[in-house]
């Protein structure tokens, strides 16, 4: 009887979702993250965030396992975008209640997103504790480095720059050794933490990066420095422009970063 009841519930849920999609005049493959993202973005653009939320909640209901975790992540992103940050954190935490060793890095990225949301509503201490526990629970070097980087960023926010610098150095060294695409962004964070302490900037680490990562630093500067609307942030940006300008191969990048600096509202 229990098996037949479960089957009946699943059939009803699928029928409900299908009916909802048909009455909307649209078909959304709830099992496909890309399809969900496209549909949600379209509804958001049309000012129909409730429809997007309904679709993603339906996906959470009908999916299972890791697919359900990804649906919760999508729902959390939508909730955060519409100002429902606490609900977004709850969805992410529900997704992480179970361990997913076969999806370790993706789980860590979800944990980091949760920490960022915690920070956005003033729960930095809670976020740091969660990241520390997550770091202790992993033995994967990439996962640990990503968690160290995230914890370092939170410590920067709390102006605990000495501790932040230690963590970010460890993260940078590991990510650099792995050739990870977050190496450049970690360098920016490390450099900013050092700049806040009026310490020497990590130019040897900069020079050690491969060319493609050096170029990525420009992108990471543009993403992060508007959030570093401070004297240290401006000083780091100016120093990087000067560093690039001294290299014959980086004149164009130096000019682009100069234009970025001039366009920033805080400058």
Secondary structure as the mmCIF struct_conf table of DSSP 4:
data_model
#
loop_
_struct_conf.conf_type_id
_struct_conf.id
_struct_conf.beg_label_comp_id
_struct_conf.beg_label_asym_id
_struct_conf.beg_label_seq_id
_struct_conf.end_label_comp_id
_struct_conf.end_label_asym_id
_struct_conf.end_label_seq_id
HELX_RH_AL_P HELX_RH_AL_P1 UNK A 2 UNK A 23
TURN_TY1_P TURN_TY1_P1 UNK A 24 UNK A 25
TURN_TY1_P TURN_TY1_P2 UNK A 30 UNK A 31
HELX_RH_AL_P HELX_RH_AL_P2 UNK A 33 UNK A 45
TURN_TY1_P TURN_TY1_P3 UNK A 46 UNK A 47
HELX_RH_AL_P HELX_RH_AL_P3 UNK A 49 UNK A 62
HELX_RH_AL_P HELX_RH_AL_P4 UNK A 65 UNK A 81
TURN_TY1_P TURN_TY1_P4 UNK A 82 UNK A 83
HELX_RH_AL_P HELX_RH_AL_P5 UNK A 85 UNK A 95
TURN_TY1_P TURN_TY1_P5 UNK A 96 UNK A 96
BEND BEND1 UNK A 97 UNK A 98
HELX_RH_3T_P HELX_RH_3T_P1 UNK A 101 UNK A 103
HELX_RH_AL_P HELX_RH_AL_P6 UNK A 104 UNK A 120
TURN_TY1_P TURN_TY1_P6 UNK A 121 UNK A 122
HELX_RH_AL_P HELX_RH_AL_P7 UNK A 124 UNK A 136
TURN_TY1_P TURN_TY1_P7 UNK A 137 UNK A 137
HELX_RH_AL_P HELX_RH_AL_P8 UNK A 141 UNK A 157
TURN_TY1_P TURN_TY1_P8 UNK A 158 UNK A 159
HELX_RH_AL_P HELX_RH_AL_P9 UNK A 161 UNK A 178
TURN_TY1_P TURN_TY1_P9 UNK A 179 UNK A 179
TURN_TY1_P TURN_TY1_P10 UNK A 181 UNK A 182
HELX_RH_AL_P HELX_RH_AL_P10 UNK A 183 UNK A 196
TURN_TY1_P TURN_TY1_P11 UNK A 197 UNK A 198
HELX_LH_PP_P HELX_LH_PP_P1 UNK A 199 UNK A 201
HELX_RH_AL_P HELX_RH_AL_P11 UNK A 203 UNK A 208
BEND BEND2 UNK A 209 UNK A 209
HELX_RH_AL_P HELX_RH_AL_P12 UNK A 211 UNK A 224
HELX_RH_3T_P HELX_RH_3T_P2 UNK A 225 UNK A 227
BEND BEND3 UNK A 230 UNK A 230
HELX_RH_AL_P HELX_RH_AL_P13 UNK A 231 UNK A 246
BEND BEND4 UNK A 247 UNK A 247
HELX_RH_3T_P HELX_RH_3T_P3 UNK A 248 UNK A 250
HELX_RH_AL_P HELX_RH_AL_P14 UNK A 251 UNK A 263
TURN_TY1_P TURN_TY1_P12 UNK A 265 UNK A 266
#
